[in-house]
């Protein structure tokens, strides 16, 4: 994919910059180069990965276009979290398969995933209280939530992040960067605290919603969506650079839940994004590497 992107995109731009090319084509060089780049990707790359790439580039542009505000990334993180968790509970097949497996594993629910979500959805539709045992181990709330957090931190979060940061540690040691080992431990613990807080607050808030919703005569789905934006605040545990990454990451997969069902939207989004990002000196690392 990288070789195709680099070769086709560069070759097209070089050809379109020749003086013999008609002005109309010359003036639209970036757009034509973007089309010539995206078309082989659409034909060669598996559909799911192609759509994920389109959503990622699109959300990078959206993030970059927002006004310069301190909490932009946190706001996007919260909105994306609401959509991700709502889709996971009610329409989990809308998720990208790899991200769905991540959510299923990160939830650490004590019963099979589909059975668990079916039970939760059934209780919500019937406007019934949701038994906390369906969602997380532990006797009662909040004791169950506390036990869930500790278990998640020790059993899943640390195991997930130390593997990711181990790769960065190896690179840092090869480059002889100072304090590489200290940064490895601090970042692993901080990111693990983030993920454990994010997941435990998400499942705990489903129980909170169950209590609030029992006061209504009919299920209040918008209320559930709004409540499930709150776990996004866990990103405050991370540093600013990580918050930017997390907001882009989560908004990509939140967009995928809807955009993946509209293929023409993904095509247009990817072509427009590639054309725009090709002019941007602060483009994503992948595009800087390729272009």
SEMI-642610 format. One record per residue: residue in one letter; x, y, z of N, C-alpha, C in turn. Coordinates in steps of 0.1 Angstrom, whole numbers, plus 5000, padded with zeros to 4 digits. Example, Ala and Ser with C-alpha at 12.3 -4.5 7.8 and 13.67 -1.06 7.14 Angstrom:
BEGIN
a513249435078512349555078513249675078
s512849785071513749895071512950005079
***
This chain:
BEGIN
x500849885000500050005000500950135000
x501950125008502850245009503550274996
x504050164990504750174977503850234966
x502550184966501550224956501350374958
x501150414971500750554974501950644969
x503150604974504250694970504450704955
x504450584948504750584934503750654926
x502450624928501350674919501250824922
x501250864935500951004938502051094933
x503351054935504451134931504551134915
x504351024909504351024894503351114888
x502151104894501051184888501251334890
x501751374901502151514904503251564894
x504251484892505251514883504751534868
x503951444864503351454851502451574849
x501751604859500751714858501451854859
x502651854863503451984864504152014851
x504151924841504751964829503952074821
x504652154814504052274808503152224796
x503352104791502552064780501152014784
x500952004797499651964802498752084801
x497452054796496452164796496252234809
x496052364809495852444822494852384831
x493752334826492652274834493252164843
x493952074837494551964844495652004853
x496452104848497552154857497052224869
x495952294868495352364880494752274890
x494352154885493752054894494651934897
x495951964897496851854898496651774911
x496451844922496351774935495151684935
x493951734930492751654929492951524921
x493551544909493751434900494751334906
x495751384912496751294919496051214930
x495151284937494451214948493551104943
x492851134932492051034925492850914921
x493950944914494850834909495450754920
x495550814932496150744943495050654950
x493850714952492850644959492250524951
x492150534938491550434930492350294931
x493650294930494350164933494150114947
x494050204957493850164971492450094972
x491450154965490150094966490049954960
x490849934949490849804942491749704950
x492749744956493749644962493549624977
x493149724984493049714999491649655003
x491649565013490349515018489449625021
x488149605019487149705020487149775034
x487249695045487249745058488349835061
x489549795057490749885059490650005051
x490149995039489950115030489050215037
x487950175042486950265048487550325061
x488350245069488950295081489950405077
x490750385067491650485062490950615058
x489850605051489050715047488550795059
x488050725069487550785081488650855089
x489850795089490950845097491450975091
x491550975077492051105071490951215072
x489751175071488651275072488651335086
x488751255096488751305110489951385114
x491051355107492251435109492051575104
x491351585092491051725087490051795096
x489051725101488051785110488751835123
x489651755129490351795141491151915138
x491851915126492752025123491952155120
x490652145115489852255111489152325123
x489152265135488452325146489252445151
x488452535157489152655163490152615174
x491152695176492252665185491652685199
x491252575206490652575219491352465227
x491652495240492352405248491752265249
x490452265249489752135252489052075240
x489552115228488952055215489051905215
x490151855218490451715216489651635227
x489451695239488651635249487251625245
x486751735239485351735235485051625224
x485951615214485851515204485851375210
x486751355220486951235227485551195233
x484951285240483751255247482551225237
x482451305227481351275217481651145210
x482851115207483150985200482850865209
x483150885222482950775232481450745233
x480550845233479150825233478650745222
x479150775210478750695198479350555198
x480650545202481250415202480550315212
x480250365224479650275233478150245230
x477450345225476050325221476050215210
x476850235200476850135189477349995194
x478249995203478649865209477549795216
x476749865223475649805230474449765221
x474149845211472949815203473149765189
x474249805183474549775169476049735167
x476449635175477949615176478449565162
x477649515153478149475140478449595131
x478049715136478449835128479949875130
x480549815140481949855143482849775134
x484049845131485149775124485449655132
x485749545125485849415132487049415142
x488149475138489249475147488949555160
x488349675158487949755169486949695178
x485949615172484949545179485649445188
x486649375183487349275192488049345203
x488549465201489249535212488149575222
x487049625218485949665228485449545236
x485349425229484849305235485849265246
x487149265242488149225252488349325263
x488249455260488449555270487349565280
x486149515276484949525285485149425297
x485849315294486049215305484749175311
x483649155304482349115309482448975313
x481648935324481748795329480948695322
x480148735312479348645304479748665289
x479348575280479648595266479148725261
x479948785252479748925248478348945242
x477948865232476748885226475548865236
x475648765244474648745254474548855264
x475648915268475649025277474949145272
x475349175259474849305253473349285250
x472949155246471549135244470749155256
x471249105268470549125280470449275284
x471549345283471449485286470449565277
x470549535264469649605254468249565258
x467949445261466549395265466049475277
x466849485287466449555299466149705296
x467049765288466849905284465549925276
x465349835266464149855258462849835266
x462949745276461749725285461649825297
x462649915297462650015307462749955321
x463649845322463849775335465249815340
x465349795353466649815359467649705354
x468849745352469849655347470649595358
x470549465360471349395371472849425369
x473449465379474849505377475749385374
x475349265379476049145377476249115362
x475249165354475349135340476549195334
x476949315339477949395333479349365339
x479449355352480749345358480649265371
x481749185374481749105386481749195399
x481349135410481349215422479949205428
x479849225441478549205448477549315445
x477949445447477049555446477749675440
x476949775436477549905432477549995444
x478650055448479850085440481049985442
x480849885452481949795454482249715441
x481249675434481549605421482349685412
x482049815411482749905402484249915406
x484449925419485849935424486649815421
x486049695424486649565421486949555406
x486049605398486149595383487349685379
x487449805385488649895381489949825384
x490049775396491349715401491649595392
x490649505389490849395381491249435367
x490549535361490849575348492349635347
x492649715357494049775357495149675357
x494949575366496049475368496049365357
x494849325352494749215343494749255329
x494149365325494049395311494849525307
x494649635314495249765310496749755310
x497349715321498849705322499449615311
x498749495309499149405299499049455285
x498049545283497849605269498949705266
x499149795276500049915273501549885275
x501949785284503349765285503949705272
x503049635265503549575252503649685241
x502749785241502849895232504149975235
x504350015247505450095251506750025251
x506749895251507949815250508649835237
x507849845226508449875213509150015213
x508450115219509050245219510250245228
x510250165238511450155247512650105240
x512450005232513549945224514150045215
x513250115208513750215198514550325206
x513950365218514650475225516050425230
x516150305234517450255239518450245228
x517950205216518850195204519350335201
x518450435202518850575200519550645211
x519650565222520350615235519750745240
x518350745240517650855246517750855261
x517950965268517950965283516650935289
x516650875301515450845309514450755301
x514850675292513950595284513250495293
x513950435302513250325311512250395320
x512650515326511750585335510450625327
x510650675315509450715306508550595303
x509250475301508450355298507550315310
x508050325322507250285334506150385336
x506550515336505550625338504450625328
x504750605315503750615305502850485305
x503450375309502650245310501650265321
x502050315332501150325344500050425341
x500450545335499450655332498450605322
x498850545311497950495301497050385306
x497650295315496850195320495750245329
x496150345337495050415345493950475337
x494350535325493450595316492450485311
x492950375306492150275300491250205311
x491750175323490950115334489850215338
x490150345339489150445342488050455332
x488550455319487650465308486650355307
x487150235309486250115308485350095320
x485950115332485150095344484050205345
x484350325341483350435341482250405331
x482650345320481650315309480650215314
x481050105320480150005324479350045337
x480050125345479350175357478250275353
x478450355343477450455339476250385333
x476350265327475250195322474250165334
x474850125346474050105358473350235362
x474150345362473550475366472450515356
x472650485344471550515334470250435337
x470550305341469450215344468550275356
x469250335366468550385377467750515373
x468450605365467750725361466650695351
x466850605342465850575332464550505338
x464750445350463550375356462550475361
x462950605361461950715365461150755353
x461550715341460750755329459750645325
x458750675318457750575314458250495301
x459150555294459650495282461150505282
x461850415275463350415275463850545269
x464850605274465450735269466750705264
x466850665251468050635244469050755243
x468550875239469450985239470051015253
x469350985263469950995277471150905279
x470950775274472050685275473250725267
x473050775255474150825246474850945253
x474051035259474651145266475551105278
x474951015286475750965298476950895294
x476950825282478150745278479150835272
x478950965271480051055267481051085278
x480551065290481351095302482651025303
x482750895300484050825301485150885293
x484750965283485751035275486651125283
x486151175295486851265304488051195310
x488151065309489250985314490551025306
x490351085294491551125286492351235294
x491751305303492451405311493651345319
x493651215321494751145328495951145319
x495751145305496851145296497451275294
x498651285288499251415284498551465272
x498851595268498151655257498451585243
x499651535241499951465229499151335228
x498951265238498251145238496751175237
x496251285243494851315241494551345227
x495451415220495251435205495151305198
x496051215201495951085194494651005197
x494251005210493050935214491850995207
x491751125206490551185200490451145186
x491651145179491651105165491250965163
x491850875171491650735171490150705173
x489550755184488150725187487250785177
x487450905173486550965163486650895149
x487750835146487850755134486950635134
x486950565145486050445146484650475149
x484350595155482950635157482350675144
x483150745135482750785122482450655113
x483350555115483250435107481850365109
x481350375121480050305124478950345114
x478950475110477950525100478550535086
x479750585085480250605071480550475063
x480850375071481150245064479950195056
x478750235059477550185052477250275040
x478050375038477850465026479150465018
x479450375010480650355002481150484995
x480150554988480450674980480950784989
x480450785002480950885011482450865015
x482750735017484150705020485050735008
x484650714996485450744984485650894983
x484650974984484751124984485551174995
x485351125007486151165019487651145017
x487951025012489350985011490051075000
x489351094989489951174978490151314982
x489051374989489151514993490251525004
x490351425013491351435024492751425018
x492951335009494351315003494751444996
x493851504988494151624981494451734990
x493751745001493951855011495251835019
x495451715023496551685032497851685024
x497851665011499051675003499651815003
x498851915005499352055006499752095020
x499452005029499652045043501052005048
x501852095053503152055058503051985071
x501952005078501751935091500851815089
x500951745078500051625076500451515085
x499651405086499951295095501251235091
x501851155101503151095099503151005086
x502150935084502150845073502250915060
x501551035059501651115046502951185045
x503451225056504851285056505851185051
x505751065055506650965052506550925037
x505250925032505050885018505250995008
x504951115012505051225002506251315005
***
